Amino acid sequence: MDRKDRKKFVCRGSYTLEAACISGVWMLTVFAVLLLLTGTIKRGVYTAKAYETAVAGSTEAVRRQGDGLETARERLAGENGNYSVNGSKREITVNYEEYVKYPFAGLQWHIQGNAKSKVIRPVSFIGKVRSVRKWKEELMD
């Protein structure tokens, strides 16, 4: 073979097989990232709704206009997802649980979490702290 013939032979290549292998891996990567983003966004939405509900319930309990647990339950009445509201007069807890289904081989992502909000009456709390500080200063004198 001449030098000119070698150059023509080397430049006449086809990457069909390599492109076929790479495109499959590329598509798998793209769809895996999209599905993971979907699940992460859903978890963020469920967590935000749980915290919003817990804080709304504890705020209502501080106002003493109604029961904080009932307010939280009413807020979640029309929501999708499995939310449950528990608690007492001092703390409201909202739990959530959901299964995100993926369209491949029956895969599921189990998302669960909880949000807690304590019922704190700031005026009475500050009054107690001030009285303890005053009592401490009297003891030190």
C-alpha positions as CSV (number, residue, x, y, z in Angstrom):
1,M,0.0,0.0,0.0
2,D,1.1,3.5,-0.8
3,R,1.1,6.3,1.6
4,K,-1.8,7.9,-0.3
5,D,-3.8,4.7,-0.2
6,R,-3.3,4.3,3.5
7,K,-4.6,7.8,4.1
8,K,-7.8,7.1,2.2
9,F,-8.3,3.9,4.0
10,V,-7.9,5.5,7.5
11,C,-10.3,8.3,6.8
12,R,-13.1,6.1,5.6
13,G,-14.4,5.0,9.0
14,S,-18.0,4.6,10.2
15,Y,-19.0,5.2,13.8
16,T,-22.4,3.5,13.5
17,L,-21.8,0.8,16.1
18,E,-20.2,3.2,18.6
19,A,-23.0,5.8,18.2
20,A,-25.6,3.0,18.8
21,C,-23.9,2.0,22.0
22,I,-23.4,5.5,23.3
23,S,-27.0,6.7,22.5
24,G,-28.5,4.0,24.7
25,V,-26.4,5.0,27.6
26,W,-27.1,8.6,27.0
27,M,-30.9,8.1,26.9
28,L,-30.7,6.0,30.1
29,T,-28.8,8.8,31.9
30,V,-31.2,11.5,30.7
31,F,-34.3,9.7,31.8
32,A,-32.8,8.6,35.1
33,V,-32.0,12.2,35.9
34,L,-35.5,13.3,34.9
35,L,-37.2,10.7,37.1
36,L,-35.0,11.6,40.1
37,L,-35.8,15.3,39.7
38,T,-39.5,14.5,39.6
39,G,-39.3,12.5,42.9
40,T,-37.2,15.2,44.6
41,I,-39.6,17.9,43.6
42,K,-42.6,15.9,44.9
43,R,-40.8,15.4,48.2
44,G,-40.2,19.1,48.5
45,V,-43.8,19.9,47.8
46,Y,-45.1,17.4,50.3
47,T,-42.6,18.6,53.0
48,A,-43.6,22.3,52.4
49,K,-47.3,21.5,52.7
50,A,-46.7,19.5,55.9
51,Y,-44.8,22.4,57.5
52,E,-47.3,25.0,56.3
53,T,-50.1,23.0,57.9
54,A,-48.3,22.4,61.2
55,V,-47.5,26.1,61.5
56,A,-51.0,27.1,60.6
57,G,-52.4,24.8,63.3
58,S,-50.0,26.0,66.0
59,T,-50.8,29.6,65.1
60,E,-54.5,28.9,65.4
61,A,-53.9,27.2,68.8
62,V,-52.0,30.3,70.0
63,R,-54.8,32.6,69.0
64,R,-57.2,30.5,71.1
65,Q,-59.9,30.9,68.5
66,G,-60.2,27.2,67.8
67,D,-58.5,23.9,68.0
68,G,-55.1,23.8,66.2
69,L,-55.5,20.1,65.3
70,E,-58.9,20.7,63.6
71,T,-57.5,23.7,61.7
72,A,-54.6,21.6,60.4
73,R,-57.0,18.7,59.4
74,E,-59.3,21.1,57.6
75,R,-56.3,22.6,55.7
76,L,-55.4,19.1,54.4
77,A,-58.9,18.0,53.6
78,G,-58.7,18.2,49.8
79,E,-55.0,17.3,49.4
80,N,-53.6,14.3,47.4
81,G,-51.2,12.2,49.3
82,N,-51.5,10.4,52.6
83,Y,-51.3,13.1,55.3
84,S,-52.1,12.5,59.0
85,V,-52.3,15.1,61.7
86,N,-51.5,14.3,65.3
87,G,-50.6,16.2,68.3
88,S,-51.7,17.8,71.6
89,K,-52.1,21.3,73.0
90,R,-48.4,21.8,73.0
91,E,-47.3,20.4,69.6
92,I,-48.8,19.6,66.2
93,T,-47.3,16.9,64.0
94,V,-48.1,16.3,60.4
95,N,-46.9,13.1,58.8
96,Y,-47.0,12.3,55.1
97,E,-46.3,9.1,53.0
98,E,-46.5,8.6,49.3
99,Y,-45.3,6.2,46.7
100,V,-44.0,7.7,43.4
101,K,-44.3,5.1,40.7
102,Y,-42.0,5.0,37.7
103,P,-42.9,3.6,34.3
104,F,-40.2,1.0,34.3
105,A,-40.3,-2.5,35.8
106,G,-42.8,-1.4,38.5
107,L,-40.2,0.7,40.3
108,Q,-41.5,2.8,43.3
109,W,-39.9,5.5,45.4
110,H,-41.3,5.6,49.0
111,I,-41.4,9.2,50.2
112,Q,-42.2,9.8,53.9
113,G,-41.6,12.5,56.4
114,N,-43.0,14.6,59.2
115,A,-43.3,18.2,60.3
116,K,-43.6,19.4,63.9
117,S,-44.5,22.8,65.2
118,K,-44.7,23.6,68.9
119,V,-47.4,25.8,70.2
120,I,-45.5,28.7,71.9
121,R,-47.2,31.7,73.4
122,P,-44.5,34.4,73.0
123,V,-45.9,36.9,75.5
124,S,-46.1,34.5,78.3
125,F,-42.8,32.9,77.4
126,I,-41.0,36.3,77.5
127,G,-42.7,37.1,80.8
128,K,-41.4,33.9,82.3
129,V,-37.9,34.5,81.1
130,R,-37.9,38.1,82.5
131,S,-39.2,36.9,85.9
132,V,-36.5,34.2,86.1
133,R,-33.8,36.8,85.2
134,K,-35.2,39.2,87.8
135,W,-35.2,36.4,90.4
136,K,-31.6,35.4,89.5
137,E,-30.4,39.0,89.9
138,E,-32.1,39.2,93.3
139,L,-30.3,36.1,94.4
140,M,-26.9,37.4,93.1
141,D,-27.3,40.7,95.1
